[in-house]
Amino acid sequence: HTLLYNWGDVIETVSVWLALKKELALDGRVRRVYEEQSLPLIPWLIAAHARGIRVNRARVIPAQTQLAGRLADSGLLAVAHCGFPINVGSDDQIAHWLYTVEGLPTQTHKKTRRPTIDADAIAALRQHVGPAPDLEGEERDGFTVEQAVARVGEEEDREGLSPDAALSHIAQGANPVLEARVIYAAAQQSLSHYIKPCYKDGELVDRLYPQFKIHAQASGRWSTTDPPMAQLPSDLRD
């Protein structure tokens, strides 16, 4: 069985290489990216993966507590608006409230054409209801009920809240359930993508070992996963 398994790996590798060789012969620019960028990167990326990134262990538990608080705050915000214990993490409940109860325009998935409340749908609904959110800023700096992560030189509104905080948006007419869903999704993603990997068998680890993928994009752009370091929120970089 071991020999057959190895034989299959060899055959598949040869098949992939023959196809790649054919494609490289068709486009000199692609070949140059492969030969001058991708291949030279490999030893550096292997070394970087082996070295890993040191975890600031003292920061993990406070960050975990803060993110758990954001999850709780998002639920309270949604309940306060709806008047019953709606689960802000439930796709079905949120979809029913937004599309059936409030009558917002139903957003459909690009591929399945079925109703959805994925991130694109929530963003479209927030644009529809207003005020227009700063999506890039929220992804970069975080988004909370009372105060977004402070930005250098950013002024606060008259109530002492960041102008990008959820309550400030709601005061300008934003839908509380949409805002709560964004807060919930961001906090949940940070917990699963960045806090959870810091634990192994219930103990904090010393280092993380991200995977560097140089084959993910046809353009030659490479990505980092496990955890996705390129999307690391600014409030977790320490």
Secondary structure, 3 states (H helix, E strand, C coil): CHHHHHHHHHHHHHHHHHHHHHHHHHCHHHHHHHHHHHHHHHHHHHHHHHHCEECCHHHHHHHHHHHHHHHHHHHHHHHHHHCCCCCCCCHHHHHHHHHHHCCCCCCECCCCCCECCCHHHHHHHHHHHCCCCCHHHHHHHCCCCCCCCCCCCCCCCCCCCCCCCHHHHHHCCCCHHHHHHHHHHHHHHHHHHHHHHHEECCEECCEECCEEECCCCCCCCCEEECCCHHHCCHHHCC
